[in-house]
Amino acid sequence: MGNEKETSSPLVVIPAYNPGELIAELLQRLKDIHPLEHTLIVNDGSTDDTEQHALKFEVNVIKHPQNRGKGAALASGYQFAFKNNYDAVITMDADLQHPPEYIPELIKRVKEGGFDMVIGSRRHALKDIPVHRRLSNYLTSKIISKLSKMPIEDSQSGFRYISCGLLESITLMEPGYQQESEIIIKAARAGFKIGFTPIPVIYNDAPSSMKHIKDTLRFIRLTIRSKFY
């Protein structure tokens, strides 16, 4: 791309750590919804065949030699978007928890409400979420709502539309999952407009890359740090 923006399509950024063949299924579905040339896979140190599956499609791929965490993978995606003059990114997980068919709903919500960020919310389908995840989501969303000084329906959802103007205006420090909470807090405090749109609850048998004790401690650290944002 040149110095001028050449497309109104957002960049779909997909952090990927060992999703294996699930990434192929995701991209097969995504290609009917969104141009794959405006899609970026950030291979975050996968040790399986993730990259081989991704390279079968006409997508952009960035590789981290070692696993650096979801926040670091997203940061690489944001830098790619800035460098290539995108107006916005759409983030989604590689394990099929986020249906690509709902991308038009994110974009529609942005246009309807003039939002800088729209988050796919599973609040309407709490009964479909496992109890331990429901409790975790409830507590973290309550805490992030208080820190953001606005109601946050689903702080743990990684299915998001985010304007590059928002991303370029804040400094993100968290390398792991906590970055998804950090960006909400900093965007809200900076006065950016945040909205939500319903998405379905989807869980599969893919192993989670979250390290629960370590990530809980990191979330606590985030809440302490947030006082100094």
MIROTI-701294 format. One record per residue (C-alpha): residue number from 1; x, z, y. Coordinates in pm, 1 decimal. Layout:
BEGIN
@num:NUM xx:X zz:Z yy:Y
...
% end
This chain:
BEGIN
@num:1 xx:0.0 zz:0.0 yy:0.0
@num:2 xx:108.0 zz:-54.7 yy:360.4
@num:3 xx:90.5 zz:177.3 yy:655.0
@num:4 xx:-283.2 zz:121.6 yy:702.6
@num:5 xx:-545.7 zz:250.7 yy:464.6
@num:6 xx:-648.1 zz:-34.0 yy:238.9
@num:7 xx:-929.8 zz:129.3 yy:44.8
@num:8 xx:-1215.3 zz:368.4 yy:95.2
@num:9 xx:-1191.2 zz:476.4 yy:-270.5
@num:10 xx:-1069.2 zz:832.4 yy:-318.7
@num:11 xx:-775.3 zz:894.5 yy:-551.7
@num:12 xx:-882.6 zz:1061.4 yy:-875.9
@num:13 xx:-614.1 zz:1316.5 yy:-965.0
@num:14 xx:-605.7 zz:1442.0 yy:-1324.5
@num:15 xx:-355.6 zz:1715.7 yy:-1415.5
@num:16 xx:-278.6 zz:1682.1 yy:-1785.1
@num:17 xx:-109.8 zz:1931.0 yy:-2016.5
@num:18 xx:-139.6 zz:1838.3 yy:-2383.9
@num:19 xx:-494.3 zz:1695.1 yy:-2386.0
@num:20 xx:-376.9 zz:1430.3 yy:-2634.5
@num:21 xx:-633.5 zz:1165.4 yy:-2719.0
@num:22 xx:-895.3 zz:1333.0 yy:-2497.8
@num:23 xx:-726.7 zz:1168.2 yy:-2199.5
@num:24 xx:-797.7 zz:827.9 yy:-2352.3
@num:25 xx:-1166.4 zz:908.7 yy:-2392.8
@num:26 xx:-1180.3 zz:1033.9 yy:-2034.6
@num:27 xx:-1018.7 zz:720.2 yy:-1895.0
@num:28 xx:-1240.1 zz:496.3 yy:-2108.3
@num:29 xx:-1545.1 zz:659.2 yy:-1949.1
@num:30 xx:-1390.2 zz:675.7 yy:-1603.5
@num:31 xx:-1319.3 zz:302.1 yy:-1583.8
@num:32 xx:-1693.2 zz:230.1 yy:-1569.1
@num:33 xx:-1729.6 zz:468.5 yy:-1273.5
@num:34 xx:-1413.1 zz:443.8 yy:-1066.8
@num:35 xx:-1131.4 zz:185.5 yy:-1027.1
@num:36 xx:-846.7 zz:294.5 yy:-1253.9
@num:37 xx:-589.1 zz:167.0 yy:-1003.9
@num:38 xx:-708.6 zz:454.0 yy:-785.4
@num:39 xx:-648.7 zz:709.7 yy:-1059.5
@num:40 xx:-340.6 zz:929.3 yy:-1107.3
@num:41 xx:-246.3 zz:1119.8 yy:-1421.4
@num:42 xx:-0.4 zz:1402.3 yy:-1356.5
@num:43 xx:160.0 zz:1467.2 yy:-1694.8
@num:44 xx:260.8 zz:1829.0 yy:-1649.6
@num:45 xx:526.8 zz:1859.9 yy:-1918.2
@num:46 xx:304.1 zz:1763.0 yy:-2212.1
@num:47 xx:474.9 zz:1778.2 yy:-2549.9
@num:48 xx:213.1 zz:1570.8 yy:-2733.3
@num:49 xx:112.0 zz:1204.1 yy:-2705.0
@num:50 xx:-77.0 zz:1242.5 yy:-2375.9
@num:51 xx:143.2 zz:999.5 yy:-2184.3
@num:52 xx:125.0 zz:731.5 yy:-2453.0
@num:53 xx:-253.8 zz:742.6 yy:-2437.6
@num:54 xx:-255.4 zz:733.6 yy:-2056.9
@num:55 xx:-19.5 zz:435.6 yy:-2037.0
@num:56 xx:-265.7 zz:223.1 yy:-2233.1
@num:57 xx:-475.5 zz:214.5 yy:-1914.9
@num:58 xx:-402.2 zz:69.2 yy:-1571.6
@num:59 xx:-349.3 zz:407.9 yy:-1408.4
@num:60 xx:-70.1 zz:566.2 yy:-1208.8
@num:61 xx:132.6 zz:828.4 yy:-1394.5
@num:62 xx:362.0 zz:1100.8 yy:-1262.5
@num:63 xx:561.1 zz:1305.9 yy:-1511.7
@num:64 xx:685.7 zz:1663.3 yy:-1474.3
@num:65 xx:973.9 zz:1706.2 yy:-1723.6
@num:66 xx:860.3 zz:2065.9 yy:-1781.5
@num:67 xx:524.9 zz:2239.3 yy:-1751.9
@num:68 xx:497.9 zz:2368.6 yy:-1395.9
@num:69 xx:134.1 zz:2478.9 yy:-1383.8
@num:70 xx:-192.7 zz:2326.1 yy:-1270.0
@num:71 xx:-136.6 zz:2404.2 yy:-903.1
@num:72 xx:199.6 zz:2227.5 yy:-907.7
@num:73 xx:45.1 zz:1928.1 yy:-1084.6
@num:74 xx:-229.9 zz:1907.3 yy:-823.5
@num:75 xx:29.7 zz:1935.5 yy:-545.8
@num:76 xx:211.7 zz:1632.8 yy:-689.9
@num:77 xx:-118.3 zz:1446.1 yy:-686.5
@num:78 xx:-184.0 zz:1539.4 yy:-325.1
@num:79 xx:160.4 zz:1418.5 yy:-220.6
@num:80 xx:94.8 zz:1086.4 yy:-396.2
@num:81 xx:-232.1 zz:1056.5 yy:-204.3
@num:82 xx:-60.7 zz:1125.8 yy:130.4
@num:83 xx:217.9 zz:877.7 yy:58.2
@num:84 xx:-29.7 zz:605.5 yy:-30.7
@num:85 xx:-266.4 zz:666.8 yy:261.3
@num:86 xx:-574.8 zz:786.5 yy:75.7
@num:87 xx:-854.8 zz:949.5 yy:273.0
@num:88 xx:-954.1 zz:1186.0 yy:-7.6
@num:89 xx:-889.4 zz:1296.7 yy:-363.0
@num:90 xx:-1119.4 zz:1385.6 yy:-650.1
@num:91 xx:-972.8 zz:1637.3 yy:-892.0
@num:92 xx:-1088.4 zz:1678.2 yy:-1249.0
@num:93 xx:-959.2 zz:1820.9 yy:-1576.4
@num:94 xx:-821.2 zz:1608.1 yy:-1856.8
@num:95 xx:-1010.1 zz:1780.9 yy:-2140.3
@num:96 xx:-1356.6 zz:1630.4 yy:-2076.6
@num:97 xx:-1499.6 zz:1946.7 yy:-1918.1
@num:98 xx:-1578.5 zz:1739.1 yy:-1609.5
@num:99 xx:-1794.3 zz:1432.8 yy:-1676.7
@num:100 xx:-1666.6 zz:1136.9 yy:-1472.3
@num:101 xx:-2025.6 zz:1013.9 yy:-1451.1
@num:102 xx:-2080.4 zz:1283.3 yy:-1185.8
@num:103 xx:-1820.9 zz:1142.1 yy:-945.7
@num:104 xx:-2092.5 zz:948.1 yy:-756.6
@num:105 xx:-2278.2 zz:1279.0 yy:-707.2
@num:106 xx:-1971.3 zz:1433.8 yy:-544.1
@num:107 xx:-1931.7 zz:1137.8 yy:-309.5
@num:108 xx:-2304.8 zz:1128.4 yy:-232.3
@num:109 xx:-2300.5 zz:1497.3 yy:-140.3
@num:110 xx:-2001.9 zz:1443.0 yy:90.8
@num:111 xx:-2180.9 zz:1162.9 yy:272.5
@num:112 xx:-2510.2 zz:1352.1 yy:297.7
@num:113 xx:-2360.7 zz:1672.8 yy:432.6
@num:114 xx:-2044.2 zz:1560.6 yy:609.4
@num:115 xx:-1838.2 zz:1796.3 yy:394.7
@num:116 xx:-1459.9 zz:1816.4 yy:383.8
@num:117 xx:-1472.7 zz:1952.4 yy:29.5
@num:118 xx:-1744.8 zz:1942.8 yy:-234.8
@num:119 xx:-1713.0 zz:2149.9 yy:-551.2
@num:120 xx:-1897.9 zz:2078.1 yy:-874.7
@num:121 xx:-2099.0 zz:2394.4 yy:-936.4
@num:122 xx:-2214.3 zz:2527.2 yy:-1273.3
@num:123 xx:-2411.4 zz:2816.8 yy:-1121.7
@num:124 xx:-2744.4 zz:2659.1 yy:-1215.1
@num:125 xx:-2647.7 zz:2658.4 yy:-1584.2
@num:126 xx:-2508.3 zz:3009.0 yy:-1633.2
@num:127 xx:-2693.2 zz:3051.7 yy:-1962.2
@num:128 xx:-2480.0 zz:2772.8 yy:-2109.5
@num:129 xx:-2150.1 zz:2943.4 yy:-2018.8
@num:130 xx:-1990.9 zz:3183.4 yy:-2273.2
@num:131 xx:-2041.6 zz:3545.3 yy:-2167.3
@num:132 xx:-1673.1 zz:3623.3 yy:-2101.1
@num:133 xx:-1632.0 zz:3310.5 yy:-1888.2
@num:134 xx:-1959.3 zz:3382.5 yy:-1707.4
@num:135 xx:-1837.6 zz:3731.1 yy:-1614.4
@num:136 xx:-1499.0 zz:3599.5 yy:-1501.9
@num:137 xx:-1658.0 zz:3326.3 yy:-1291.3
@num:138 xx:-1907.2 zz:3568.8 yy:-1137.9
@num:139 xx:-1642.0 zz:3821.5 yy:-1038.6
@num:140 xx:-1389.6 zz:3572.8 yy:-904.2
@num:141 xx:-1657.2 zz:3381.8 yy:-711.5
@num:142 xx:-1776.5 zz:3708.1 yy:-553.0
@num:143 xx:-1421.5 zz:3799.0 yy:-452.8
@num:144 xx:-1344.0 zz:3450.6 yy:-317.7
@num:145 xx:-1675.0 zz:3453.4 yy:-126.3
@num:146 xx:-1575.3 zz:3777.4 yy:42.7
@num:147 xx:-1224.8 zz:3651.9 yy:124.5
@num:148 xx:-1362.7 zz:3319.6 yy:250.9
@num:149 xx:-1647.0 zz:3481.4 yy:445.2
@num:150 xx:-1891.2 zz:3227.0 yy:302.2
@num:151 xx:-2090.2 zz:3202.2 yy:-24.8
@num:152 xx:-1888.5 zz:3029.6 yy:-298.4
@num:153 xx:-2101.0 zz:2922.2 yy:-593.8
@num:154 xx:-1827.4 zz:2838.1 yy:-845.3
@num:155 xx:-1469.9 zz:2922.5 yy:-747.7
@num:156 xx:-1327.4 zz:2827.4 yy:-1087.5
@num:157 xx:-1457.3 zz:2470.8 yy:-1100.1
@num:158 xx:-1175.9 zz:2216.9 yy:-1070.0
@num:159 xx:-1412.8 zz:1922.2 yy:-1027.8
@num:160 xx:-1382.9 zz:1860.3 yy:-654.5
@num:161 xx:-1380.9 zz:1608.9 yy:-372.2
@num:162 xx:-1126.2 zz:1708.6 yy:-106.4
@num:163 xx:-1043.5 zz:1520.4 yy:211.4
@num:164 xx:-675.6 zz:1454.3 yy:271.2
@num:165 xx:-727.4 zz:1576.2 yy:626.9
@num:166 xx:-809.7 zz:1918.2 yy:484.1
@num:167 xx:-514.7 zz:1910.8 yy:243.7
@num:168 xx:-268.8 zz:1811.7 yy:514.8
@num:169 xx:-389.9 zz:2094.5 yy:738.6
@num:170 xx:-315.5 zz:2383.9 yy:503.4
@num:171 xx:-10.0 zz:2504.0 yy:311.7
@num:172 xx:-61.4 zz:2573.6 yy:-57.5
@num:173 xx:172.3 zz:2816.6 yy:-233.3
@num:174 xx:21.3 zz:2897.1 yy:-572.3
@num:175 xx:166.2 zz:2697.1 yy:-868.6
@num:176 xx:-101.1 zz:2787.7 yy:-1123.5
@num:177 xx:-480.6 zz:2795.8 yy:-1153.4
@num:178 xx:-496.5 zz:3033.8 yy:-858.1
@num:179 xx:-431.2 zz:2741.3 yy:-623.7
@num:180 xx:-793.4 zz:2636.3 yy:-672.6
@num:181 xx:-900.6 zz:2969.7 yy:-521.4
@num:182 xx:-628.8 zz:2958.0 yy:-256.4
@num:183 xx:-747.6 zz:2623.3 yy:-123.8
@num:184 xx:-1106.0 zz:2752.5 yy:-86.1
@num:185 xx:-995.3 zz:3057.6 yy:108.8
@num:186 xx:-762.8 zz:2865.9 yy:339.5
@num:187 xx:-1005.6 zz:2577.3 yy:395.1
@num:188 xx:-1292.4 zz:2814.8 yy:478.0
@num:189 xx:-1080.7 zz:3019.5 yy:716.9
@num:190 xx:-960.6 zz:2700.5 yy:887.0
@num:191 xx:-1320.8 zz:2600.5 yy:954.0
@num:192 xx:-1354.0 zz:2314.7 yy:708.8
@num:193 xx:-1701.3 zz:2242.6 yy:572.7
@num:194 xx:-1742.5 zz:2322.1 yy:201.4
@num:195 xx:-2039.4 zz:2214.3 yy:-9.9
@num:196 xx:-2149.6 zz:2219.5 yy:-372.5
@num:197 xx:-2327.8 zz:1989.7 yy:-614.7
@num:198 xx:-2461.7 zz:2076.6 yy:-963.4
@num:199 xx:-2266.8 zz:1963.2 yy:-1269.5
@num:200 xx:-2330.3 zz:2034.6 yy:-1638.1
@num:201 xx:-2145.8 zz:2296.3 yy:-1841.1
@num:202 xx:-1924.1 zz:2135.0 yy:-2103.7
@num:203 xx:-1685.0 zz:2316.9 yy:-2335.9
@num:204 xx:-1500.8 zz:2166.7 yy:-2630.3
@num:205 xx:-1251.8 zz:2277.1 yy:-2895.2
@num:206 xx:-944.5 zz:2191.2 yy:-2689.4
@num:207 xx:-717.6 zz:2495.0 yy:-2646.7
@num:208 xx:-714.1 zz:2642.4 yy:-2298.9
@num:209 xx:-384.8 zz:2631.8 yy:-2109.7
@num:210 xx:-482.7 zz:2943.8 yy:-1915.4
@num:211 xx:-269.1 zz:3250.9 yy:-1991.9
@num:212 xx:-532.3 zz:3517.8 yy:-1935.6
@num:213 xx:-322.4 zz:3830.7 yy:-1864.1
@num:214 xx:-66.2 zz:3644.9 yy:-1653.2
@num:215 xx:-335.5 zz:3449.8 yy:-1466.9
@num:216 xx:-532.8 zz:3767.9 yy:-1400.3
@num:217 xx:-223.6 zz:3928.4 yy:-1246.3
@num:218 xx:-166.1 zz:3616.0 yy:-1039.4
@num:219 xx:-525.2 zz:3626.8 yy:-915.6
@num:220 xx:-476.8 zz:3988.1 yy:-809.0
@num:221 xx:-160.0 zz:3884.0 yy:-626.2
@num:222 xx:-355.1 zz:3604.9 yy:-456.8
@num:223 xx:-617.6 zz:3847.1 yy:-326.4
@num:224 xx:-342.2 zz:4065.8 yy:-180.7
@num:225 xx:-160.9 zz:3769.9 yy:-23.9
@num:226 xx:-483.0 zz:3635.3 yy:122.2
@num:227 xx:-486.6 zz:3917.4 yy:376.1
@num:228 xx:-184.8 zz:3753.6 yy:538.9
@num:229 xx:-312.0 zz:3391.6 yy:542.7
% end
